[in-house]
Amino acid sequence: MKIELPPLPYGDTDLAPHISANTISFHYGKHHKTYVEKATDMVKGTDFADAELEDIVKATYGKADQKALFNNAAQAWNHSFYWKSLTPKGGAPSGKLLDRINTDFGELSKLKDALSKAAVTQFGSGWAWLVLDGGALKVVQTANADTPLATSATPLLTIDVWEHAYYLDHQNKRPAYVTAVIDNLINWEFAAENLG
């Protein structure tokens, strides 16, 4: 995709009471929007001017002279992916995804525990991800703007654990936010689409 602020896949009140419209207003309407605007400004007049967002993230990853562009481009991508990782419908995984979860984690509850632990214990700002890596499902953490998109892993879903994702609703209780997301808002259909 191009560098853009895609529309949310649901209304700004649809994730309540777990994520409020107030949080959506700041998180999507200010934080995410700012990453998009900064990345757009930074690529003007460069070789990345017409590049896809994913290509910019991969090309700038680990390059000290491109760190600012990477941070903004990766955060634009991570946030777009995060919004799709959530759904007001909740639900449970099924089919091929559930089979893989059972094979690689033993059962869904163990995956949820691993995802929760990764999200809660991520030091400072960052992300918890379910990825397909080396033929197996894994849970990984990334700090700040880092993303498995820049590696050989395939991201399936993510939980944003930057403070702006939860502080207005849960203050310093990151575990309460993580539990609310995992128990009520994970978009397992999106994860299944990414698994292929």
N, C-alpha and C positions, 0 to 999 in steps of 0.2 A: 504494500500500500504506500501511497504518497504520505508525506508529512501532513497530517490533518487531525483535527479534533472530530472524531466520528461521533455521531449521535449515540446517546446511551441506548442500550437494547431494552430499556424499560423506563417507566416514569420516575421522576426524582423522589417520589414518595413510596415507590413500590417495594423498597427493601426494608422499610420501617416495620417493626420497631428496632430491628437489629442494626440498621444503618439509616440514620435520619435524613430527611430532605436537607437539613442544615449542613450535615457533613457532605452530602452530595454536592451542594452548592459551592462549598469551599474546595473540596477535593477535586471534583471534575471541573467546575466552573472557574476555578482560580489556579490551583496547582497544575493539573493536567494541561489546561489551556496555556499556561505560561511555558511549560516545556515545549509544547508545539510551536508557540510563537518564537521562542528563542532558537530552536533548531531550524525553523524556517528562515529566520534572519541570518543565521550562521552559514547556511549553504548558498546564499545568494552570491552569484558571481564566482562560484567554485566548481570543481569537477563533480560535486555532489548535487548541483542545482536541480537536475532532473532525475536523480536517483530515487529508488524505492527506499522507504524507511528501513526495512530489514537489511538492505545492502549497506546503508550508511552505518548502522549499528555494527555489522560484522567487519566492515572495512576500518573502522576507527577503534575497535576494541584493542586495548593494550598499548595504544600508541600515545605516548606522553604529549606529543604536540597536537593531538586531536582529542584530548581528554574532555574539554568543555563541550565539544560537539557530541562526543560519545555520550556524556552524561545526559544531555538534553534529548538526544535522539532515542537513547535507550529508555529513558523515563517516559517519553511519549509512547513508545512501543509497549513497555511494561504496563502502563496504565490502560491502554486500549485493550490489552490482553486480560488484565484484571477485571475490567467491567464485564467482559464476556464470560469470565470464570464464575460470575455470580448470576443468580436468577431468583426472582421472588417465589418461583414454584418449588424450589428445593428438589427433593426427590432422592433417588438412589441409583447407583450405577447398575447396568444390566449388560447382558450379551457379552461380547468380546472383551469389553473393558472390565466387567466383573470377573470374568475368567482369568484375565491377567492379574487383577488384584489378588484373587485367591491363590494364584500360582506364586506370585512374587512377594506377597505379604502374609499369606496364610488365611486372611479374612479381612473384610472391610474395616472392622473395628481396629485392627492393627495398623492399617493404612491411616485411618483417622488419627490414631495416637501418634504416629510418626509425623504426620503433617502438623498436628498441634504442637508437638515438641519442637519441631523446626521453626515454626512461627513464633512461639513464645520465647525460645532461647536465642533467637537471632539477636546478637548484641547490636544495639543502636538501630539505625534505619536499615531497611532491607525487605526481603521477600522470602517466602517459602513456596516451593514449587513441587508439583508432581511432574516428573519427566519420564520419557522413554530414553534410556541410555544403554548402549551395548546390548540391546535386545531385551532389557528388563526394565520394569517400572522402578523408579527410585524417587525418594524425597530428598531435595537439596535446598540449601539456603544460599542466598546471595546478598551481599551487602550493597547499600546505596543504590546505584543505577545498574550494577552488574546483572546480567541476564543469561540464562542458558541458551538463548537464541544465538549468542556469539560462540557457542561451543558445538560439539557434535551431538549434544542431547536435543531431543524434541520436547519442547514444553507442552504439557497437557492442560494444566491449570495453575493458578497462582493465588496467593494471599498476600496482600500488601500489608506490611507491618511498620511502615513509616508512621510516625505519630499522627500526621494529618489524616490518616485513614480511620482513626478510631477515637482520638482524644476528645472531640466535642461530645461524643455519645458515652464513652466509657472512661474518660479521664486516663489515669495511669493503670487501668486494669486491662492490659493487653490480653491476658488469658480469657477474660469474659468476652471480648470482641472475637477472638479466634474461635472460641467455642460456639458463639452465635453464628459465625460464618459457616463453620464446618457442619454444624447440626441443622442449619436452616437455609443456607443460600448457595451452596456449591452447585454449579451447573455441570452435572455429570454428563449431560448430552454433549456439551461443548468439549469436555475432555475426551469423550468417545470419538467425536469427529476428528480431533487432533491425533488420536491414536491411529485412525484410519482403518 
